[in-house]
Amino acid sequence: QVQLVESGGGLVQAGGSLRLSCAVSGITFSIYNMAWYRQAPGKQREYVATVTTGGITIYADSVKGRFTASRDNAKNTVYLQMNTLKPEDTAVYYCKVLNFVNWGPGTQVTVSS
C-alpha cells in the first residue's frame, strides 16, 4: 500500500520561497512518475507539476518559471521548490504517485500579501 507524507509548508510573505518534500513508501519509488497538486479553499484540486522517472518535469502554466519539481530516488522523496510565491499560491499541497489513487494528508502553504 503506497503511503505519502508531505512536509515543508508554512506561512511566507509574497515573493518568498518554500521547499516542499513528499516521502513515499510502500512501492518501488524509482519506477513511478510523480506529481504535485494543490487545493485552495473553496476550489477544486488542481495540477501543479509532474516529475517523471527520468527526471523530466512538466508544469502548469500558473507556476511555470517559479516552481521546480525534483526527486531523489535514493531517499524515495519528491520535492517542490517554490520561488516568487504569490497569495494565489495559498493552498494545501499534495503529492501523488500517478499510477495510484492514494493521497497523503497534504501540507498547508499560506502566502501573505
Secondary structure, 3 states (H helix, E strand, C coil): CCEEEEECCEEEECCCCEEEEEEEECCCHHHCCEEEEEECCCCCCEEEEEECCCCCEEECCCCCCCEEEEEECCCCEEEEEECCCCHHHCEEEEEEECCCCCCCCCEEEEEEC
